[in-house]
């Protein structure tokens, strides 16, 4: 069974490709800033919605998504599939 997580707009990612979901507040950390700088340099960051405030970062196998949907909402969507 392939299940997908809707990240906002028309963007979906397979659940099994998700490595972690981070709250937007994590960006303040020095390590996180360095990580995102490296990912940006590799061209793998995808901003989902340019109009809305970013609320979470989804690190997947091949991309990092910046989503306007909160971590809590994304978590609920994932767990709803497995119940």
C-alpha positions as CSV (number, residue, x, y, z in Angstrom):
1,X,0.0,0.0,0.0
2,X,1.4,3.4,-1.0
3,X,0.4,6.2,1.2
4,X,1.1,9.9,0.6
5,X,1.2,12.9,2.8
6,X,-0.2,16.2,1.4
7,X,2.2,19.0,2.3
8,X,0.2,22.0,0.9
9,X,-0.8,23.3,-2.5
10,X,-0.5,20.4,-5.0
11,X,2.5,18.8,-3.3
12,X,2.5,15.2,-2.0
13,X,5.3,12.9,-0.8
14,X,5.3,9.2,-0.1
15,X,5.2,8.5,3.6
16,X,8.1,6.1,3.4
17,X,10.3,8.8,1.8
18,X,9.9,11.1,4.8
19,X,12.9,11.2,7.1
20,X,11.7,13.8,9.5
21,X,9.3,16.7,10.0
22,X,10.7,19.7,11.8
23,X,8.9,22.7,13.3
24,X,9.8,26.1,11.7
25,X,11.2,27.2,15.1
26,X,14.1,24.7,14.7
27,X,15.6,27.0,12.0
28,X,17.1,29.2,14.7
29,X,19.7,26.5,15.6
30,X,23.2,26.9,14.2
31,X,23.3,23.3,13.0
32,X,19.9,23.6,11.3
33,X,21.0,26.8,9.6
34,X,24.1,25.0,8.3
35,X,22.0,22.1,7.1
36,X,19.6,24.3,5.2
37,X,22.5,26.3,3.7
38,X,24.0,23.0,2.4
39,X,20.6,21.8,1.0
40,X,20.0,25.1,-0.7
41,X,23.4,24.9,-2.3
42,X,22.5,21.5,-3.6
43,X,19.2,22.9,-5.0
44,X,17.0,20.4,-3.2
45,X,14.8,22.8,-1.2
46,X,11.3,23.2,-2.5
47,X,9.1,26.1,-1.1
48,X,5.5,24.8,-1.3
49,X,3.6,28.1,-1.0
50,X,5.3,31.4,-1.4
51,X,2.3,33.4,0.0
52,X,1.8,31.7,3.3
53,X,4.1,31.6,6.3
54,X,6.3,28.6,6.5
55,X,5.4,26.4,9.5
56,X,7.3,23.2,8.9
57,X,10.2,21.6,7.1
58,X,9.9,18.1,5.7
59,X,13.1,16.3,5.0
60,X,12.6,13.5,2.5
61,X,15.0,11.2,0.7
62,X,15.6,13.5,-2.3
63,X,14.2,16.9,-1.2
64,X,13.5,19.2,1.6
65,X,10.1,20.8,1.6
66,X,9.1,24.0,3.3
67,X,5.4,23.8,4.1
68,X,2.7,26.2,5.3
69,X,1.1,23.3,7.2
70,X,2.1,22.9,10.9
71,X,4.0,19.9,12.2
72,X,1.0,18.9,14.4
73,X,-1.3,18.8,11.4
74,X,1.1,16.8,9.3
75,X,1.6,14.4,12.2
76,X,-2.2,13.9,12.5
77,X,-2.4,13.2,8.8
78,X,0.3,10.5,8.9
79,X,-1.1,8.8,12.0
80,X,-4.7,8.8,10.6
81,X,-3.4,6.6,7.8
82,X,-2.0,4.0,10.1
83,X,-4.9,3.7,12.5
